[in-house]
């Protein structure tokens, strides 16, 4: 019980660190913020007669007036300010990655649409969990289709892959699932219930912990890329995050799980110390005691440090989800209630099943890690206004209910009390209905233009680029080798079509650049303010800039953006290069 309380406390602290935000309908000039509000009564059905007077809103602990409360399925006539806001949002959607043509899709302005990105984490799930989840997804798409539901299918195996772009056609989405199934390789890391078995199979605890940490860091990057690929359109948006949960295991829980495998040796050492004390060798006993204390302190200190980094990773993905008004719908493919879930070694019995031990070996049930995963998934969902799906064999029904609920709920609108500050603000919403359950994102934050541009640059690592009004050209050439690293020169050239001061010898511009290798590892982004020099002998006025950087040899994908300061026009380019 004490163990569970500690885990809950950790989850509560992480959830508190998580929040951050913004919504599609936020507009810097108008200062309006809109929050999706789902309210259900005691009977579990949506409340249909909520009024603005029934809702109290606090921003950073201070009460703020509710300016509007509109039913999602019955939009009220737009005021002049709301109409301007909607028009600005439609323009933004046209240049957003993922906002591709969707034949058969609902109108762009429909707030009752639902956009679900199915993100399949293939890094640690076993074949039988994958089979079950694919069947559930196929059942959802075939048997519970609904107009206005847009689905994108993607999987992550160290890199993010798009198996099917946004579509409202169930058959197209099912075909994308089948395509994904053929491309999935063996898992990279053990599932939560198999972590303890790794130690019994001879691996060092530290090696397992490092592997799980690396998996968590890469999966975090993959989730961030998936989030920023959502189109900026009205309607409910959700990331269906399917994983067995290993990337979500906290270092605290993992250290306890790994420590269990070493319990016998620690007990033997303690027993040896007691024996020496009882037989007059107090000095030797004290040495053993000191070694055990030092080991415990080192484990605790390392776990605390890793826990902080883990919390920061979780905060990053939750912050971005809330900022973009995207709800998490995490599905635990190896959930707590699956006592008969086969292990990866054989169909039956699975050594990882609670109460089942392999012949001649002891094994843990993995329940410590699995309960912790469920808690983290619940925190992700609650903070972003989503739902955790912890019973995988009920995923089709639960997703069907989410699709059906897309036309219920409310859009609460208020004016940002601190417009244009680009800071995170806490939200607290209370509904004056006894027994009502309210789901909403717990904060908001309006991104600045520079952040939006950087998000687009990162998203373009997985997207084609068509937005290039400056005719941006990017080239990457190796100029020399130093200590096994290639020194690469990045040359950028752009041609402002509407160029005040065409004869000027230089032009102020801002540059963003990100590169990724074929394993999905990204270098730190480059952000520069430059004075680009006019290029001689160009047929049209053109300007260029260059810089050098060091990289290990190998294939890279570069995503670049250049904004011309005089016109405010931004161009994007993507280059694939083998160094």
MOMORA-V65725 format. One record per residue. N is the residue number from 1. RES is the residue in one letter. OMEGA is omega in whole degrees, 0 to 359 (999 if undefined). D_CENTER is the distance of its C-alpha to the mean C-alpha in Angstrom with 2 decimals. Layout:
n=(N:N)
res=(RES:RES)
omega=(OMEGA:OMEGA)
d_center=(D_CENTER:D_CENTER)
//
This chain:
n=(1:2:3:4:5:6:7:8:9:10:11:12:13:14:15:16:17:18:19:20:21:22:23:24:25:26:27:28:29:30:31:32:33:34:35:36:37:38:39:40:41:42:43:44:45:46:47:48:49:50:51:52:53:54:55:56:57:58:59:60:61:62:63:64:65:66:67:68:69:70:71:72:73:74:75:76:77:78:79:80:81:82:83:84:85:86:87:88:89:90:91:92:93:94:95:96:97:98:99:100:101:102:103:104:105:106:107:108:109:110:111:112:113:114:115:116:117:118:119:120:121:122:123:124:125:126:127:128:129:130:131:132:133:134:135:136:137:138:139:140:141:142:143:144:145:146:147:148:149:150:151:152:153:154:155:156:157:158:159:160:161:162:163:164:165:166:167:168:169:170:171:172:173:174:175:176:177:178:179:180:181:182:183:184:185:186:187:188:189:190:191:192:193:194:195:196:197:198:199:200:201:202:203:204:205:206:207:208:209:210:211:212:213:214:215:216:217:218:219:220:221:222:223:224:225:226:227:228:229:230:231:232:233:234:235:236:237:238:239:240:241:242:243:244:245:246:247:248:249:250:251:252:253:254:255:256:257:258:259:260:261:262:263:264:265:266:267:268:269:270:271:272:273:274:275:276:277:278:279:280:281:282:283:284:285:286:287:288:289:290:291:292:293:294:295:296:297:298:299:300:301:302:303:304:305:306:307:308:309:310:311:312:313:314:315:316:317:318:319:320:321:322:323:324:325:326:327:328:329:330:331:332:333:334:335:336:337:338:339:340:341:342:343:344:345:346:347:348:349:350:351:352:353:354:355:356:357:358:359:360:361:362:363:364:365:366:367:368:369:370:371:372:373:374:375:376:377:378:379:380:381:382:383:384:385:386:387:388:389:390:391:392:393:394:395:396:397:398:399:400:401:402:403:404:405:406:407:408:409:410:411:412:413:414:415:416:417:418:419:420:421:422:423:424:425:426:427:428:429:430:431:432:433:434:435:436:437:438:439:440:441:442:443:444:445:446:447:448:449:450:451:452:453:454:455:456:457:458:459:460:461:462:463:464:465:466:467:468:469:470:471:472:473:474:475:476:477:478:479:480:481:482:483:484:485:486:487:488:489:490:491:492:493:494:495:496:497:498:499:500:501:502:503:504:505:506:507:508:509:510:511:512:513:514:515:516:517:518:519:520:521:522:523:524:525:526:527:528:529:530:531:532:533:534:535:536:537:538:539:540:541:542:543:544:545:546:547:548:549:550:551:552:553:554:555:556:557:558:559:560:561:562:563:564:565:566:567:568:569:570:571:572:573:574:575:576:577:578:579)
res=(X:X:X:X:X:X:X:X:X:X:X:X:X:X:X:X:X:X:X:X:X:X:X:X:X:X:X:X:X:X:X:X:X:X:X:X:X:X:X:X:X:X:X:X:X:X:X:X:X:X:X:X:X:X:X:X:X:X:X:X:X:X:X:X:X:X:X:X:X:X:X:X:X:X:X:X:X:X:X:X:X:X:X:X:X:X:X:X:X:X:X:X:X:X:X:X:X:X:X:X:X:X:X:X:X:X:X:X:X:X:X:X:X:X:X:X:X:X:X:X:X:X:X:X:X:X:X:X:X:X:X:X:X:X:X:X:X:X:X:X:X:X:X:X:X:X:X:X:X:X:X:X:X:X:X:X:X:X:X:X:X:X:X:X:X:X:X:X:X:X:X:X:X:X:X:X:X:X:X:X:X:X:X:X:X:X:X:X:X:X:X:X:X:X:X:X:X:X:X:X:X:X:X:X:X:X:X:X:X:X:X:X:X:X:X:X:X:X:X:X:X:X:X:X:X:X:X:X:X:X:X:X:X:X:X:X:X:X:X:X:X:X:X:X:X:X:X:X:X:X:X:X:X:X:X:X:X:X:X:X:X:X:X:X:X:X:X:X:X:X:X:X:X:X:X:X:X:X:X:X:X:X:X:X:X:X:X:X:X:X:X:X:X:X:X:X:X:X:X:X:X:X:X:X:X:X:X:X:X:X:X:X:X:X:X:X:X:X:X:X:X:X:X:X:X:X:X:X:X:X:X:X:X:X:X:X:X:X:X:X:X:X:X:X:X:X:X:X:X:X:X:X:X:X:X:X:X:X:X:X:X:X:X:X:X:X:X:X:X:X:X:X:X:X:X:X:X:X:X:X:X:X:X:X:X:X:X:X:X:X:X:X:X:X:X:X:X:X:X:X:X:X:X:X:X:X:X:X:X:X:X:X:X:X:X:X:X:X:X:X:X:X:X:X:X:X:X:X:X:X:X:X:X:X:X:X:X:X:X:X:X:X:X:X:X:X:X:X:X:X:X:X:X:X:X:X:X:X:X:X:X:X:X:X:X:X:X:X:X:X:X:X:X:X:X:X:X:X:X:X:X:X:X:X:X:X:X:X:X:X:X:X:X:X:X:X:X:X:X:X:X:X:X:X:X:X:X:X:X:X:X:X:X:X:X:X:X:X:X:X:X:X:X:X:X:X:X:X:X:X:X:X:X:X:X:X:X:X:X:X:X:X:X:X:X:X:X:X:X:X:X:X:X:X:X:X:X:X:X:X:X:X:X:X:X:X:X:X:X:X:X:X:X:X:X:X:X:X:X)
omega=(179:178:180:179:179:181:178:179:178:180:180:179:180:180:179:180:189:203:176:192:170:178:179:189:177:181:188:184:184:181:179:175:179:183:174:185:176:184:177:181:181:183:179:180:180:176:189:186:181:178:179:180:179:188:173:184:174:174:183:176:181:183:181:182:174:184:179:175:185:172:181:184:178:185:179:176:183:169:180:180:180:179:178:179:181:179:177:181:179:179:180:183:185:181:182:176:179:180:183:179:185:182:180:180:179:180:184:186:186:179:179:176:178:177:180:172:179:182:183:178:183:186:185:182:179:189:184:174:178:180:181:183:178:176:179:180:179:178:178:184:183:191:184:181:179:178:179:177:180:183:170:182:178:176:183:178:190:171:179:181:176:179:178:180:183:178:172:180:181:182:178:179:178:177:178:177:180:176:179:183:181:185:183:178:179:180:180:185:180:174:182:182:181:185:180:180:179:180:179:178:171:180:178:180:182:179:179:181:179:179:180:179:179:178:180:181:180:180:176:178:179:179:179:178:179:182:185:177:177:175:176:182:176:181:180:179:182:174:176:187:183:183:173:170:181:178:181:181:180:176:179:180:180:180:177:180:179:181:180:183:182:184:183:181:178:178:178:179:179:179:178:179:179:180:181:179:183:180:168:179:185:182:179:178:180:178:179:178:181:179:179:178:179:179:181:180:180:179:181:182:180:180:180:179:179:180:179:180:178:180:178:178:179:179:181:183:179:177:182:179:180:179:183:179:179:180:174:169:182:176:179:183:174:193:183:186:184:181:179:180:181:174:183:183:181:182:184:348:176:182:182:182:179:177:181:181:175:183:176:180:171:181:175:180:185:185:179:181:185:176:179:178:179:179:179:178:179:178:178:183:184:184:184:180:180:180:172:178:189:175:191:182:173:186:181:179:182:178:176:178:178:178:180:182:184:182:177:179:187:170:180:183:176:179:180:180:179:187:173:179:177:180:177:179:178:176:173:182:179:180:182:174:182:177:182:174:186:176:179:176:193:178:174:176:179:179:172:181:180:178:178:180:180:177:178:179:179:180:182:174:180:186:171:185:177:185:185:182:180:182:182:175:181:178:181:185:177:181:177:178:179:175:179:179:176:172:187:175:176:179:179:178:178:185:178:181:178:193:172:181:182:184:183:181:179:186:181:180:174:186:171:178:178:175:181:174:184:177:179:178:181:173:178:184:177:176:185:167:188:168:183:183:179:182:180:174:177:181:175:180:182:182:183:176:180:174:180:178:183:180:172:178:179:178:180:169:180:172:188:172:175:175:177:187:185:183:184:182:181:176:181:177:177:182:173:188:173:181:999)
d_center=(30.96:30.60:27.83:25.89:26.63:25.29:22.01:21.79:22.62:19.85:17.30:19.02:18.84:15.13:14.66:17.07:15.22:11.90:13.08:13.02:13.34:15.13:16.11:17.36:20.87:21.01:23.69:24.83:28.49:28.83:26.68:25.63:22.47:21.72:19.92:19.54:21.59:22.09:25.26:26.90:30.34:31.92:32.41:28.72:29.44:28.03:30.27:31.94:34.20:32.15:33.64:32.44:35.01:33.27:30.12:29.90:27.19:26.68:24.78:24.69:27.38:29.70:30.62:29.92:31.74:30.06:31.07:30.24:29.08:28.98:28.60:25.89:28.37:31.24:30.27:32.92:34.69:32.88:34.53:35.14:32.25:29.83:31.20:30.64:27.05:26.45:28.24:26.13:22.92:24.48:25.32:21.80:20.51:22.99:21.30:17.64:16.04:15.88:18.64:21.10:24.27:23.92:27.45:28.12:25.22:26.03:27.05:24.53:25.65:25.10:23.14:23.54:21.44:18.27:15.48:13.56:11.27:11.93:9.42:11.85:11.19:14.70:14.82:16.65:17.63:21.38:23.35:24.53:21.23:20.06:23.35:23.05:19.57:20.71:23.82:22.03:19.93:23.16:25.04:22.70:23.05:26.79:28.09:26.06:25.61:25.81:26.53:23.85:20.93:18.97:16.98:15.13:14.91:12.92:12.67:11.44:14.36:13.70:13.29:11.56:14.49:15.33:17.88:18.68:18.07:18.11:21.18:23.06:25.30:24.65:26.72:24.68:21.40:23.30:24.59:21.12:20.32:23.60:22.91:19.64:21.65:24.20:21.87:20.17:21.66:22.35:19.71:19.15:19.00:20.68:19.30:19.47:23.01:24.15:23.29:26.68:28.50:27.39:29.62:32.46:32.25:33.06:29.88:29.70:27.24:26.14:25.31:23.11:21.30:20.76:19.48:16.91:15.84:15.55:13.55:11.05:10.94:10.64:7.92:5.80:7.20:6.75:3.11:4.27:7.24:6.60:5.91:8.96:10.92:11.66:15.30:16.60:18.82:20.09:19.31:16.66:13.18:10.93:8.12:10.25:8.37:11.57:12.16:15.20:13.26:14.62:11.50:11.33:15.07:16.20:18.78:21.25:21.24:21.18:24.16:26.03:25.48:26.61:29.46:30.85:31.85:33.89:35.54:38.75:39.41:38.81:41.17:43.72:43.64:44.14:46.97:48.56:48.49:50.20:52.81:53.61:53.94:56.27:58.41:58.93:56.38:54.36:53.33:51.63:49.95:48.67:47.17:45.21:44.07:42.93:40.97:39.19:38.41:37.12:34.86:33.48:32.98:31.24:28.83:28.14:27.69:25.34:23.25:23.13:22.08:19.29:18.19:17.84:15.64:13.41:13.30:12.45:9.35:8.29:9.61:7.78:4.24:6.76:9.03:7.40:6.87:10.41:11.67:11.16:12.36:9.78:10.29:8.49:11.06:10.49:13.56:15.23:17.16:19.34:19.82:22.27:24.80:25.20:28.28:29.51:26.46:28.00:27.15:26.36:29.90:31.85:31.73:33.89:33.96:30.66:31.27:27.93:29.10:30.13:33.86:34.24:35.24:35.94:39.60:40.75:37.38:35.75:32.11:29.76:28.13:24.65:24.53:23.61:20.32:19.71:20.51:18.20:15.28:16.38:16.56:13.04:11.83:14.37:13.30:9.69:11.61:14.51:12.99:11.30:14.39:13.32:14.95:14.51:16.38:18.02:20.97:19.90:23.32:23.01:19.75:21.84:23.69:20.76:18.94:22.40:22.80:19.55:20.89:24.26:23.07:21.53:25.00:25.46:24.39:25.03:23.91:24.94:25.85:26.98:27.78:25.74:28.14:26.96:26.31:25.03:24.23:20.51:19.94:17.83:20.00:19.98:20.85:23.13:24.50:27.47:29.20:32.91:33.10:34.15:31.78:29.10:25.42:23.12:19.38:17.74:15.03:16.48:16.62:16.63:16.76:18.26:17.01:19.97:21.05:20.30:16.60:16.47:18.35:16.20:13.05:15.42:16.68:13.45:12.77:16.39:15.96:15.20:17.34:21.06:22.48:25.35:25.30:27.91:30.72:31.80:32.37:30.17:31.04:29.30:30.93:30.17:33.25:34.10:36.97:37.62:36.43:36.30:35.89:34.06:31.61:32.07:32.63:31.12:32.32:30.03:32.34:31.25:33.64:33.37:36.01:35.82:37.58:38.48:39.42:41.41:43.64:43.57:46.15:44.15:43.81:40.24:37.26:34.46:30.95:27.40:25.46:21.81:21.15:18.44:19.27:17.70:19.82:19.99:18.03:14.89:15.84:15.61:18.35:18.20:18.37:21.92:22.87:26.63:29.27:32.21:35.64:35.71:39.22:41.12:41.70:45.39:46.85:43.91:45.04:42.82:41.76:38.90:37.24:35.56:33.77:33.08:31.69:31.57:28.93:28.97:26.93:27.69:29.28:27.19:25.40:22.89:21.13:21.53:20.05:22.31:23.05:26.38:27.36:31.10:31.99:35.22:33.84:30.17:29.34:26.27:26.19:23.58:24.35:22.85:25.04:25.01:27.32:28.88:30.13)
//
